[in-house]
Amino acid sequence: MNLALWIAAGVLAVVALFGGITKTFVPREKLAQAPGGGWTAHATNGFVKTLGILEILAAAGLILPAALDIAPVLVPVTAICWVPLMIGAIVTHLRSGEAKVVMLNVVYLAVAVFVAVGRF
């Protein structure tokens, strides 16, 4: 079970890091043209960058506390924080007509719940 939780947290961390770096460093106009990024056309630069930074922090929070054995309770706390982020992503993608991306968000949501429950 511990290995499955590490793999799940690692997968979420990679997703969060990739998404965070993209939102933080890729211009919003370019993001709006990418598949699943249409919602950024209607968002401010600050909002998109803030989401990106939060996702980078989430990536760190899903791995580093347990790996360094410093406040490992932060791993499930981070996973719980990922849940409302994914709910917001689901709602946003549905409103933008990006239904294909919604299924990925549902999977990420389920993995976050698995990590949160397993680590608590």
TIVO-2410 file (N, C-alpha, C; in nm, 3 decimals):
# residues 120
REC num residu      c1      c2      c3 atome chaine
REC   1      M   0.082  -0.120   0.000     N      A
REC   1      M   0.000   0.000   0.000    CA      A
REC   1      M   0.087   0.126   0.000     C      A
REC   2      N   0.196   0.120   0.076     N      A
REC   2      N   0.285   0.235   0.082    CA      A
REC   2      N   0.342   0.267  -0.056     C      A
REC   3      L   0.379   0.164  -0.131     N      A
REC   3      L   0.433   0.185  -0.266    CA      A
REC   3      L   0.328   0.248  -0.357     C      A
REC   4      A   0.205   0.202  -0.348     N      A
REC   4      A   0.096   0.258  -0.430    CA      A
REC   4      A   0.074   0.404  -0.397     C      A
REC   5      L   0.083   0.439  -0.269     N      A
REC   5      L   0.066   0.579  -0.228    CA      A
REC   5      L   0.180   0.666  -0.279     C      A
REC   6      W   0.303   0.613  -0.276     N      A
REC   6      W   0.417   0.688  -0.330    CA      A
REC   6      W   0.401   0.710  -0.480     C      A
REC   7      I   0.358   0.605  -0.551     N      A
REC   7      I   0.339   0.618  -0.696    CA      A
REC   7      I   0.229   0.720  -0.725     C      A
REC   8      A   0.118   0.711  -0.653     N      A
REC   8      A   0.007   0.804  -0.675    CA      A
REC   8      A   0.050   0.947  -0.646     C      A
REC   9      A   0.120   0.968  -0.535     N      A
REC   9      A   0.168   1.102  -0.501    CA      A
REC   9      A   0.268   1.151  -0.604     C      A
REC  10      G   0.352   1.060  -0.653     N      A
REC  10      G   0.450   1.098  -0.755    CA      A
REC  10      G   0.384   1.138  -0.885     C      A
REC  11      V   0.283   1.063  -0.926     N      A
REC  11      V   0.210   1.097  -1.049    CA      A
REC  11      V   0.143   1.234  -1.034     C      A
REC  12      L   0.077   1.256  -0.921     N      A
REC  12      L   0.014   1.387  -0.897    CA      A
REC  12      L   0.119   1.498  -0.896     C      A
REC  13      A   0.233   1.471  -0.835     N      A
REC  13      A   0.339   1.573  -0.829    CA      A
REC  13      A   0.389   1.609  -0.969     C      A
REC  14      V   0.406   1.509  -1.054     N      A
REC  14      V   0.451   1.535  -1.191    CA      A
REC  14      V   0.347   1.617  -1.266     C      A
REC  15      V   0.220   1.581  -1.251     N      A
REC  15      V   0.111   1.655  -1.316    CA      A
REC  15      V   0.109   1.799  -1.267     C      A
REC  16      A   0.120   1.815  -1.135     N      A
REC  16      A   0.117   1.949  -1.077    CA      A
REC  16      A   0.238   2.031  -1.121     C      A
REC  17      L   0.354   1.970  -1.123     N      A
REC  17      L   0.476   2.042  -1.162    CA      A
REC  17      L   0.469   2.084  -1.309     C      A
REC  18      F   0.429   1.991  -1.396     N      A
REC  18      F   0.418   2.024  -1.538    CA      A
REC  18      F   0.315   2.134  -1.561     C      A
REC  19      G   0.198   2.120  -1.500     N      A
REC  19      G   0.094   2.222  -1.515    CA      A
REC  19      G   0.136   2.355  -1.456     C      A
REC  20      G   0.203   2.350  -1.341     N      A
REC  20      G   0.247   2.473  -1.276    CA      A
REC  20      G   0.352   2.547  -1.355     C      A
REC  21      I   0.448   2.474  -1.406     N      A
REC  21      I   0.553   2.538  -1.486    CA      A
REC  21      I   0.493   2.598  -1.613     C      A
REC  22      T   0.402   2.524  -1.675     N      A
REC  22      T   0.338   2.573  -1.796    CA      A
REC  22      T   0.260   2.701  -1.768     C      A
REC  23      K   0.177   2.700  -1.664     N      A
REC  23      K   0.096   2.818  -1.634    CA      A
REC  23      K   0.181   2.936  -1.588     C      A
REC  24      T   0.293   2.908  -1.524     N      A
REC  24      T   0.376   3.015  -1.471    CA      A
REC  24      T   0.463   3.079  -1.579     C      A
REC  25      F   0.515   2.999  -1.673     N      A
REC  25      F   0.616   3.051  -1.764    CA      A
REC  25      F   0.574   3.063  -1.911     C      A
REC  26      V   0.465   2.999  -1.950     N      A
REC  26      V   0.418   3.010  -2.088    CA      A
REC  26      V   0.320   3.127  -2.096     C      A
REC  27      P   0.334   3.214  -2.196     N      A
REC  27      P   0.242   3.327  -2.208    CA      A
REC  27      P   0.096   3.280  -2.219     C      A
REC  28      R   0.008   3.354  -2.155     N      A
REC  28      R  -0.134   3.319  -2.150    CA      A
REC  28      R  -0.193   3.306  -2.290     C      A
REC  29      E  -0.153   3.390  -2.382     N      A
REC  29      E  -0.205   3.384  -2.517    CA      A
REC  29      E  -0.171   3.250  -2.584     C      A
REC  30      K  -0.051   3.199  -2.557     N      A
REC  30      K  -0.011   3.070  -2.612    CA      A
REC  30      K  -0.086   2.956  -2.543     C      A
REC  31      L  -0.107   2.968  -2.411     N      A
REC  31      L  -0.184   2.868  -2.338    CA      A
REC  31      L  -0.326   2.857  -2.392     C      A
REC  32      A  -0.384   2.970  -2.427     N      A
REC  32      A  -0.523   2.973  -2.475    CA      A
REC  32      A  -0.539   2.895  -2.604     C      A
REC  33      Q  -0.433   2.880  -2.682     N      A
REC  33      Q  -0.439   2.807  -2.808    CA      A
REC  33      Q  -0.415   2.657  -2.790     C      A
REC  34      A  -0.364   2.616  -2.675     N      A
REC  34      A  -0.332   2.475  -2.651    CA      A
REC  34      A  -0.458   2.397  -2.616     C      A
REC  35      P  -0.459   2.267  -2.646     N      A
REC  35      P  -0.575   2.186  -2.608    CA      A
REC  35      P  -0.596   2.189  -2.456     C      A
REC  36      G  -0.718   2.217  -2.414     N      A
REC  36      G  -0.749   2.226  -2.272    CA      A
REC  36      G  -0.714   2.359  -2.209     C      A
REC  37      G  -0.659   2.450  -2.286     N      A
REC  37      G  -0.618   2.579  -2.231    CA      A
REC  37      G  -0.706   2.694  -2.272     C      A
REC  38      G  -0.817   2.664  -2.336     N      A
REC  38      G  -0.906   2.770  -2.383    CA      A
REC  38      G  -0.957   2.861  -2.273     C      A
REC  39      W  -0.968   2.807  -2.152     N      A
REC  39      W  -1.018   2.886  -2.040    CA      A
REC  39      W  -0.927   3.003  -2.007     C      A
REC  40      T  -0.798   2.993  -2.041     N      A
REC  40      T  -0.705   3.100  -2.006    CA      A
REC  40      T  -0.730   3.227  -2.087     C      A
REC  41      A  -0.801   3.215  -2.199     N      A
REC  41      A  -0.832   3.334  -2.279    CA      A
REC  41      A  -0.920   3.431  -2.203     C      A
REC  42      H  -0.997   3.380  -2.107     N      A
REC  42      H  -1.090   3.463  -2.030    CA      A
REC  42      H  -1.040   3.490  -1.888     C      A
REC  43      A  -0.918   3.449  -1.858     N      A
REC  43      A  -0.861   3.469  -1.725    CA      A
REC  43      A  -0.752   3.576  -1.732     C      A
REC  44      T  -0.724   3.637  -1.619     N      A
REC  44      T  -0.617   3.736  -1.616    CA      A
REC  44      T  -0.482   3.666  -1.606     C      A
REC  45      N  -0.378   3.739  -1.645     N      A
REC  45      N  -0.243   3.685  -1.634    CA      A
REC  45      N  -0.211   3.649  -1.490     C      A
REC  46      G  -0.248   3.736  -1.399     N      A
REC  46      G  -0.220   3.713  -1.257    CA      A
REC  46      G  -0.286   3.587  -1.204     C      A
REC  47      F  -0.410   3.562  -1.245     N      A
REC  47      F  -0.482   3.443  -1.201    CA      A
REC  47      F  -0.413   3.317  -1.252     C      A
REC  48      V  -0.377   3.315  -1.379     N      A
REC  48      V  -0.312   3.198  -1.438    CA      A
REC  48      V  -0.177   3.173  -1.372     C      A
REC  49      K  -0.099   3.279  -1.351     N      A
REC  49      K   0.032   3.265  -1.287    CA      A
REC  49      K   0.019   3.218  -1.142     C      A
REC  50      T  -0.082   3.269  -1.072     N      A
REC  50      T  -0.104   3.227  -0.934    CA      A
REC  50      T  -0.138   3.079  -0.928     C      A
REC  51      L  -0.224   3.033  -1.017     N      A
REC  51      L  -0.255   2.889  -1.023    CA      A
REC  51      L  -0.128   2.809  -1.050     C      A
REC  52      G  -0.045   2.859  -1.139     N      A
REC  52      G   0.080   2.790  -1.170    CA      A
REC  52      G   0.171   2.777  -1.049     C      A
REC  53      I   0.184   2.884  -0.975     N      A
REC  53      I   0.269   2.881  -0.855    CA      A
REC  53      I   0.211   2.787  -0.751     C      A
REC  54      L   0.079   2.788  -0.734     N      A
REC  54      L   0.015   2.696  -0.640    CA      A
REC  54      L   0.038   2.551  -0.680     C      A
REC  55      E   0.036   2.523  -0.809     N      A
REC  55      E   0.059   2.387  -0.856    CA      A
REC  55      E   0.204   2.344  -0.833     C      A
REC  56      I   0.297   2.435  -0.851     N      A
REC  56      I   0.438   2.402  -0.823    CA      A
REC  56      I   0.456   2.373  -0.674     C      A
REC  57      L   0.393   2.453  -0.590     N      A
REC  57      L   0.398   2.427  -0.445    CA      A
REC  57      L   0.332   2.295  -0.410     C      A
REC  58      A   0.223   2.262  -0.478     N      A
REC  58      A   0.156   2.134  -0.454    CA      A
REC  58      A   0.248   2.017  -0.490     C      A
REC  59      A   0.321   2.030  -0.599     N      A
REC  59      A   0.415   1.924  -0.638    CA      A
REC  59      A   0.517   1.901  -0.527     C      A
REC  60      A   0.569   2.008  -0.472     N      A
REC  60      A   0.665   1.996  -0.362    CA      A
REC  60      A   0.599   1.937  -0.238     C      A
REC  61      G   0.477   1.981  -0.209     N      A
REC  61      G   0.407   1.934  -0.090    CA      A
REC  61      G   0.364   1.789  -0.096     C      A
REC  62      L   0.352   1.735  -0.216     N      A
REC  62      L   0.314   1.594  -0.230    CA      A
REC  62      L   0.432   1.498  -0.211     C      A
REC  63      I   0.553   1.549  -0.227     N      A
REC  63      I   0.671   1.461  -0.222    CA      A
REC  63      I   0.767   1.495  -0.108     C      A
REC  64      L   0.807   1.620  -0.099     N      A
REC  64      L   0.916   1.656  -0.008    CA      A
REC  64      L   0.891   1.626   0.140     C      A
REC  65      P   0.773   1.655   0.195     N      A
REC  65      P   0.757   1.628   0.339    CA      A
REC  65      P   0.780   1.481   0.375     C      A
REC  66      A   0.729   1.389   0.295     N      A
REC  66      A   0.748   1.248   0.325    CA      A
REC  66      A   0.891   1.203   0.292     C      A
REC  67      A   0.945   1.252   0.182     N      A
REC  67      A   1.080   1.211   0.142    CA      A
REC  67      A   1.185   1.258   0.242     C      A
REC  68      L   1.166   1.378   0.295     N      A
REC  68      L   1.262   1.434   0.392    CA      A
REC  68      L   1.225   1.403   0.536     C      A
REC  69      D   1.109   1.342   0.556     N      A
REC  69      D   1.056   1.310   0.689    CA      A
REC  69      D   1.049   1.434   0.777     C      A
REC  70      I   1.006   1.543   0.716     N      A
REC  70      I   0.984   1.668   0.788    CA      A
REC  70      I   0.836   1.703   0.772     C      A
REC  71      A   0.760   1.691   0.877     N      A
REC  71      A   0.616   1.716   0.876    CA      A
REC  71      A   0.545   1.638   0.766     C      A
REC  72      P   0.556   1.505   0.766     N      A
REC  72      P   0.494   1.426   0.660    CA      A
REC  72      P   0.342   1.438   0.653     C      A
REC  73      V   0.280   1.494   0.754     N      A
REC  73      V   0.136   1.516   0.751    CA      A
REC  73      V   0.098   1.616   0.641     C      A
REC  74      L   0.196   1.692   0.592     N      A
REC  74      L   0.168   1.787   0.485    CA      A
REC  74      L   0.134   1.719   0.352     C      A
REC  75      V   0.172   1.593   0.335     N      A
REC  75      V   0.139   1.522   0.212    CA      A
REC  75      V  -0.013   1.505   0.198     C      A
REC  76      P  -0.083   1.448   0.296     N      A
REC  76      P  -0.228   1.438   0.280    CA      A
REC  76      P  -0.298   1.574   0.284     C      A
REC  77      V  -0.241   1.669   0.355     N      A
REC  77      V  -0.299   1.803   0.356    CA      A
REC  77      V  -0.290   1.863   0.215     C      A
REC  78      T  -0.177   1.845   0.150     N      A
REC  78      T  -0.162   1.893   0.013    CA      A
REC  78      T  -0.258   1.821  -0.080     C      A
REC  79      A  -0.274   1.691  -0.062     N      A
REC  79      A  -0.368   1.614  -0.146    CA      A
REC  79      A  -0.510   1.664  -0.126     C      A
REC  80      I  -0.546   1.697  -0.003     N      A
REC  80      I  -0.680   1.753   0.023    CA      A
REC  80      I  -0.695   1.888  -0.046     C      A
REC  81      C  -0.591   1.968  -0.044     N      A
REC  81      C  -0.596   2.098  -0.112    CA      A
REC  81      C  -0.607   2.082  -0.263     C      A
REC  82      W  -0.559   1.970  -0.315     N      A
REC  82      W  -0.567   1.943  -0.458    CA      A
REC  82      W  -0.712   1.917  -0.500     C      A
REC  83      V  -0.793   1.864  -0.409     N      A
REC  83      V  -0.933   1.829  -0.440    CA      A
REC  83      V  -1.014   1.951  -0.486     C      A
REC  84      P  -1.019   2.061  -0.409     N      A
REC  84      P  -1.096   2.176  -0.459    CA      A
REC  84      P  -1.037   2.238  -0.586     C      A
REC  85      L  -0.906   2.226  -0.601     N      A
REC  85      L  -0.844   2.274  -0.724    CA      A
REC  85      L  -0.896   2.196  -0.844     C      A
REC  86      M  -0.908   2.064  -0.829     N      A
REC  86      M  -0.959   1.981  -0.938    CA      A
REC  86      M  -1.109   2.002  -0.959     C      A
REC  87      I  -1.182   2.026  -0.853     N      A
REC  87      I  -1.325   2.057  -0.869    CA      A
REC  87      I  -1.341   2.186  -0.948     C      A
REC  88      G  -1.260   2.285  -0.916     N      A
REC  88      G  -1.261   2.410  -0.992    CA      A
REC  88      G  -1.222   2.389  -1.137     C      A
REC  89      A  -1.124   2.302  -1.160     N      A
REC  89      A  -1.081   2.272  -1.297    CA      A
REC  89      A  -1.193   2.202  -1.374     C      A
REC  90      I  -1.263   2.112  -1.309     N      A
REC  90      I  -1.373   2.041  -1.374    CA      A
REC  90      I  -1.481   2.140  -1.415     C      A
REC  91      V  -1.520   2.226  -1.323     N      A
REC  91      V  -1.624   2.326  -1.353    CA      A
REC  91      V  -1.579   2.419  -1.465     C      A
REC  92      T  -1.456   2.465  -1.458     N      A
REC  92      T  -1.403   2.557  -1.559    CA      A
REC  92      T  -1.400   2.493  -1.697     C      A
REC  93      H  -1.351   2.370  -1.705     N      A
REC  93      H  -1.343   2.303  -1.834    CA      A
REC  93      H  -1.481   2.270  -1.890     C      A
REC  94      L  -1.575   2.237  -1.803     N      A
REC  94      L  -1.712   2.214  -1.850    CA      A
REC  94      L  -1.772   2.341  -1.907     C      A
REC  95      R  -1.751   2.452  -1.838     N      A
REC  95      R  -1.803   2.581  -1.886    CA      A
REC  95      R  -1.738   2.623  -2.018     C      A
REC  96      S  -1.613   2.584  -2.037     N      A
REC  96      S  -1.541   2.620  -2.159    CA      A
REC  96      S  -1.566   2.521  -2.272     C      A
REC  97      G  -1.646   2.419  -2.246     N      A
REC  97      G  -1.674   2.320  -2.349    CA      A
REC  97      G  -1.559   2.225  -2.376     C      A
REC  98      E  -1.472   2.207  -2.278     N      A
REC  98      E  -1.355   2.120  -2.292    CA      A
REC  98      E  -1.379   1.989  -2.216     C      A
REC  99      A  -1.480   1.915  -2.259     N      A
REC  99      A  -1.524   1.796  -2.187    CA      A
REC  99      A  -1.418   1.686  -2.182     C      A
REC 100      K  -1.332   1.679  -2.283     N      A
REC 100      K  -1.228   1.575  -2.284    CA      A
REC 100      K  -1.132   1.590  -2.167     C      A
REC 101      V  -1.104   1.713  -2.131     N      A
REC 101      V  -1.010   1.740  -2.021    CA      A
REC 101      V  -1.073   1.707  -1.887     C      A
REC 102      V  -1.204   1.712  -1.879     N      A
REC 102      V  -1.274   1.688  -1.753    CA      A
REC 102      V  -1.243   1.549  -1.700     C      A
REC 103      M  -1.237   1.450  -1.786     N      A
REC 103      M  -1.209   1.314  -1.741    CA      A
REC 103      M  -1.072   1.303  -1.675     C      A
REC 104      L  -0.974   1.373  -1.728     N      A
REC 104      L  -0.842   1.375  -1.664    CA      A
REC 104      L  -0.851   1.437  -1.525     C      A
REC 105      N  -0.925   1.546  -1.515     N      A
REC 105      N  -0.940   1.612  -1.385    CA      A
REC 105      N  -1.010   1.521  -1.284     C      A
REC 106      V  -1.106   1.443  -1.330     N      A
REC 106      V  -1.174   1.348  -1.241    CA      A
REC 106      V  -1.076   1.241  -1.193     C      A
REC 107      V  -0.990   1.195  -1.281     N      A
REC 107      V  -0.889   1.096  -1.242    CA      A
REC 107      V  -0.793   1.157  -1.140     C      A
REC 108      Y  -0.745   1.279  -1.166     N      A
REC 108      Y  -0.654   1.346  -1.072    CA      A
REC 108      Y  -0.723   1.367  -0.937     C      A
REC 109      L  -0.849   1.400  -0.939     N      A
REC 109      L  -0.927   1.417  -0.816    CA      A
REC 109      L  -0.931   1.286  -0.738     C      A
REC 110      A  -0.959   1.176  -0.807     N      A
REC 110      A  -0.966   1.045  -0.740    CA      A
REC 110      A  -0.830   1.005  -0.683     C      A
REC 111      V  -0.724   1.031  -0.755     N      A
REC 111      V  -0.590   0.999  -0.706    CA      A
REC 111      V  -0.557   1.082  -0.582     C      A
REC 112      A  -0.597   1.209  -0.584     N      A
REC 112      A  -0.573   1.295  -0.467    CA      A
REC 112      A  -0.649   1.244  -0.345     C      A
REC 113      V  -0.770   1.201  -0.364     N      A
REC 113      V  -0.849   1.145  -0.252    CA      A
REC 113      V  -0.781   1.018  -0.201     C      A
REC 114      F  -0.733   0.934  -0.292     N      A
REC 114      F  -0.661   0.811  -0.253    CA      A
REC 114      F  -0.538   0.845  -0.169     C      A
REC 115      V  -0.460   0.943  -0.212     N      A
REC 115      V  -0.340   0.982  -0.137    CA      A
REC 115      V  -0.378   1.039  -0.001     C      A
REC 116      A  -0.478   1.125   0.002     N      A
REC 116      A  -0.519   1.188   0.128    CA      A
REC 116      A  -0.567   1.083   0.229     C      A
REC 117      V  -0.653   0.995   0.184     N      A
REC 117      V  -0.706   0.892   0.275    CA      A
REC 117      V  -0.596   0.796   0.316     C      A
REC 118      G  -0.513   0.755   0.222     N      A
REC 118      G  -0.407   0.660   0.252    CA      A
REC 118      G  -0.299   0.715   0.344     C      A
REC 119      R  -0.268   0.841   0.331     N      A
REC 119      R  -0.163   0.901   0.414    CA      A
REC 119      R  -0.213   0.947   0.551     C      A
REC 120      F  -0.343   0.973   0.563     N      A
REC 120      F  -0.396   1.006   0.696    CA      A
REC 120      F  -0.413   0.876   0.772     C      A
***
